Amino acid sequence: MAADALEMKPTPGVPVWMLNVMDTGFLESFSGHSQGAYRADPDGVYMDFQRAAGVCMIDQYLGTNPLTMSDYGFEDTAPRTATTGAEQVMLDGICIDSPEAVVQHLEQQGFPAMQSETGRVAAAGAREVDGVIQSEREMQAFFGPEILKVPHGSSFGHMPELRYGIYGYVNYFMAYTVYPEIMERDFALQGELAYHRNRLAARAMLEGALPGVVRLDHDMADSKGTLIDVRTLDRIWFPHFAHAIQPYLEGGIRLLWHCDGNLMEMVPRLLEAGIGGFQGFQYEDGMDYLRLCRMTTRDAEPLMIWAGASVTRTLPFGSPDDVRNEIRWLAENGPRVGMFLGASSSITPGVPHENLRALIEALNYYRTHPRRQAQSL
C-alpha cells in the first residue's frame, strides 16, 4: 500500500508514515517490552514499536533519537551550539561575533571547501552510486517486509541552505541583509555542489529501483512566516535551489517539502520550482491544509501529502477525542491519492499516553478502512 501511494495509485486505506515517539517508556510498553529495554536495544525496540503501531513507510530512520531526550526534555548538560545558546561560536579559528566574521569565514573557508568538494563529487561514478544503493537495501532488509524504506538522509535531497545553524541566527541574518552578493555566491556554490550530489542520488534511485520520492528538510519559516523576506529569496536563493533539484525532476522523482512554521508564502514558489508535495503542517501557525490539498504541481498533477496530528497543539494539549477528530479531518479532506498519515513531526515526552493510543487507533482505522466509512470511527 505504501508503494502504491508513493506512485500516486489508489489505495484501499491510508498508509501510515513513521511515528518518532520520543517517550521511551511508551515505546517499550506499546511494543511489549519491559522497562529499560529501549536503552539496552534501541534499534530493536524502536522497530518493534513501528510494526506494532501499523507503520507502513519510513524515510528518516531515527532509531536512537529518543536517547537524546529524557522525560523532562533535553538535559542541561547537552553541548550548546550556535542556535542553542553557545556563548561563543568559533569556526576554524575565527570568532563569529559579527556579520563581517560570517563573510570572512565563508570567503576563507566555506567557498574553497565547497569548490573542492564539487570537483570531487562531479568526478564520482559507479562506485559511489553502488554504495548508496547498497546502503538503502541494507536498511530495507533491517526493516523487513512490513515497512518500506524510502530514500532520505545524507545521500539525498541536497539544496542551498540558510547557514544559521553554523553561524547563529543574529550574525548570519545580519550578514544576509548587509552582504547579499556574498549570500548569493554562497547559494550558487551550495547549489552547484547540491546539483552534483543529487545527480548521483537520482542515478542511484533509478538504477537501484528505489522508491521515487525524496523529502527535503530545511526549516525556512517560523510561526509568523519566512525567516527572511521571501522577495529576497526570489532573487538570490530560488534560482540556485531550482538548479540543485534538477536531476531529480529530470529522473521523474517526486520531491516533498518538509513544513515547519508558516510557509504559505513560499508554497507557490516551491511548486513552480518543481516540488510535488508537502509534509508536516503546523496548522495553528497558518498552514492552510484545505487549500494545500487542492493545489497541484506545476504540471497540474495532484500533490502528495504526508499529514499528521499536530505535535505542538493537539497531541500534547488535546483530548483523545481531539486527536481522533483531527486525524478524521485530515483523512477526509486530504487528496484521494498520494496520502500518508502520522504525526506532524517528532512526538516529544509529555504527551499523554491516552492521546498516543488514540493516535495509533485512528491511524490504523484509516489504514484498514476506506475513507468513505469515516463516520463509523
N, C-alpha and C positions, 0 to 999 in steps of 0.2 A: 504493500500500500504506500509506503514512503517513497519507493522508487517511482511508482506511477504518479504520485503527487509532484515529485520533482520534475517529471516530464510533462506536467500540466495535463495529465489524463484524469478523467473522472474516477473517483474512489468511493467505495461503499460507506466509509466513515472518514473522519478527520484524523490523520496520523498525529502522534504526539512527539514533539521535539524535546530534546534533553531537559531534565529538571536538575539544575545545580542547587540542591538544597545544602546549605552550609551548617545546618543543625546536625551535628554528628550523632547525637542521641536518637534523633528521628530516623536518620539513615539506618542506624543499627536496628531499631525496634521494628520499623516497617518492613525491612528485608529479612527479619527473622534471626538476627544476630544478637549476641549478648553484649552487654555494656562493655565498652573498651575494645571491641573487635575492630572498629574502624582504624584506630591508631595502629593496631598491630598489622592490619592488612587493608590499607585504604583503597587500593585498586579493586580488590575482590569485593569488598563491601559496597563500594560505590556502584560497581556494575550490577551487583545483585539488586541494589535498590532501583536502578534504572529499569531492569527487567520486571521487578515486582510492580513498578509504577506504570507499566504498559508503554514505556518509551519505544518509539519505532526508529528514531534517527538521532544521531549525534554528529555534529560537525566539530565543535571545540571540546576536546576531552579535558575535563578538569578534575580528574580522579583524586588528586592530592590537595586541591584548592581549599576544601573545608578545614584543613590543618592550619591555614593561615589566620583563622579566626576562632576565638573562644566563645563561650556562651554569652560573654559580655562585650563582644566586639574585638577589634584588633588590640593586641597588647601594647601597652605604653612603651615597652622596650623595643618595639619594631624600629628599624633604622628609618630616619627621616630622609625624605627625598626632596627634589626641587618643588614638588607640588603637595607635599605633606608636612611642611613646616621646618625644613632644613634651615639652620641659621646661616649657613654659607654654602654656596654652590661653587665647587672647584672642579674645573674640567681641563685636563692637560696643562696644569699649572696656571690656568687663567681663572681668576676670581670673577664669577658672573654677577657683578654688582651694579650693572648699568646696561642700557641698550647698546652702547658702544662696545662693551665687553662681549655681548652676543655676536655682534658683527665681527669683532676681532677673532673670536673662536671659529665662526663659520669660515672666514676667509683663510685662516691659518691652518685649521684642522679639518673642518667639515667638508669644504669643497674639494680639496685634494684627495681626501679619503674616498669620497663618492666617485670622483673621476677614475681613480684607480680600480675601485670595485666594479664600476660599469664596464671597464675593459675586460676584467676577469670574467664577469657573468656573460658578456656578449660572446666570449670565446668558448664558453662551456657548451658541452654537447651531450651525446647519448648517455655517458656515464652518470651525469647529474640527473638527467631525466629518469633513467632507470632507478636511481636512488630514491627519487620522490615516489615513483610507482611502488617500489618495494616497501617503503615506509607505510604508505596507505594500506597496502594489502596486509601487512603485519597487524596494523590496528584493526582492520576488519576481522581478521582471524581471532584477535583478542576479544572483540565484541561478540563474536558468534553470529549465528544465522538470524537471531531475532531482531537485531538492531543494525541499521545501515549506517556505515561511516561515510560522511560527506567531507570533501576537502576543506581544510581550514588550517591556519597556523602560519609558521614562519616560511613555508614554501609557497603560500598562496595569498592573493589579494593585496599586493603591494600598491602603494599610491603615495603622492606627496602628502606630507603631514605637517600640521602646525606643531612646532617644536617646544611647546610649553612644558612637556614632560621632561625635557632635558635642561632647559634654561630657567624654568619657573614662569609663572603667569605674568608677573609685573614687568620684568625686564624684557621678556620675549615680546609681549604685546606692545610695549613702548617701541621696541626695535621695528616691529611690523608697521607701526604707524609712521615712524620717523624715517625709516630706510626702506621704502617699498621696492626700490630697484634691487637691493640685496635680497629681500624676501623672494622676489620673482626669480632671481638667479638660483636661489636655494630650491624653489619649487621646480624649476626647469631641470636642475641636476637630479633632484629626487625623482622627478617624472621619467627621466631617461633611464635611470637605474631601475625603477619600477617596471618600465616597459620591458626591459630585457629579462628581469626576473619573472614577470608574468608570461612572457613568451615561452620560457622553459616550463612553467607551471601548466599553461594551456596545452602545450605539447604532451606533457605527462598525462594530463586528464584524457586527452583524445587517444593517445597510444595505449594507455592502460585501461581504457573503458571505465574510467571513474565517473561517479555521478557528476553531471554537468552543471553544478551550482556552486558559487563561491560567495560567502558573506563577507563584506568589507566592514572592518571595525576601526573607526576613529571618531572620537567624540568632538563635535564641532559646534555644539549648542548647549545652552543651559535652559532653565525654565522660562527665560524671557525671550529667547531667540538665539540666533547665531552668535558665537563668541565675538565676531568682528563683523563689520558692515558687509553684508553679502555682495554689495556692489563692488567692493574691492576684490572679493573672490572672483567675480566675473572677469576682472581684468588680469589678475596675476596668478590665480590658482586653477580655475576650471579648465583653461586650455591645456595645462600640463596634466591635470587629472584625466582628461579625455584621452590624451596621448598614452598615458600609463596603462589604461584598461583596454586599449585597442586589441591586443592579442586575444583576450577573452571573447570580445564581441566578434572578431573575425572567425573564431572557432565555434561560434554558436553556443557559448557558455553563458548562462544567466548569472547576473550579479545582483546581490541583495545589499541594501544599505542598513546597517545597524543604527537604530534611532535612540539617542539619549537626548532629553530635553525637547525643546520645541523647534523642529526642523522644517516646519511647513514652508518657510520662505525659500528653503533650498530645494524642496521637492521637485518643482517644475524643472529646475536646472539639472538636477540629478537625472531625471527622466530623459531630458534632451541629450545628456551625455551618454546615455545607454543603459542606465540602471533599470533592472527588470523586476524589482520588488523591494519590500521593506520588512524589517524585523524589530521587535522590541519597542513598544509605544508607551510614552508617558502621557496618557490621555488627559490627566489633570493639568498638564502643562500646555495644552493646546493642540496636541497632535489629533487631527480630525480623522478618526478611524473610518467613519462612514464615507467621507469624501475620498480618502485614500483608496478604499476598497473598490471604488467606482472609477478610479483613474486607469489609464492604460499606458503601455510602453510607447516609445516614440514610433513604433511600428503598429500601433493600435491593437496590441495584444493585451490580454488580462495580466495584471500584476500578480506575482507570487507574494503571499502574505504569511509570515510566521508571527502569530499574535499570542497573547498570554495574559493571565491575570496580573494586575498591577502589583509589583513588589514594593512599591513606595506608598500605596494607599490601601487597596482592598485587602491584600493578604495580611499585612500587619495590623490594620485597624478596623477591618470589617468583620462581619459575622460569617459563619459557614454559608448561610443563605446568600449573603452578598457575593461570596466567591462563586457559588453556583450560578447566580444570576448573571455575573459578569462573563463567565465562560459561555453561558447560553447566548448572551448578547453578541459576543464576539463571533461565535459559530454561526448564528443565524444571519448576521449582517456581513459575514466575510465572503470572499469570492467563491464561486462554485468549484473551481479547480485551483490547484497550486497552494492549498492552505495547510498549515500546521498549527497546532495549539500547544501551549505550555505555560510558562511564566514569562513576564516581560523582560526579566533579567535574572541574575542570581538571587536566591532567596536566603537572606541572612538570618542568623539566630534571633529569636524573639517573636517570630510568627507563631501564633497559637497552633498547636498540633491539630486541633479540630479543623482549622482552616486548611492546613496542608492535606488532611484526609479528604476534605470536601473538594479541594482542587483535583486531586487524583481521581476521585469518584466521578467528577464532572468530565474530566478529560477522557476517561475510559468509556463513559457513556457515549460521547460523540465519536470515539474511535470505533465503537462497535454498533452504532445505530446511525441510520441515515438522518440527516438534519431535519427532514420533514416531520420526524417524530418527537421534536424537541418538547412539545407541551407535556409529555409524559414523564419528563425528568423530575 
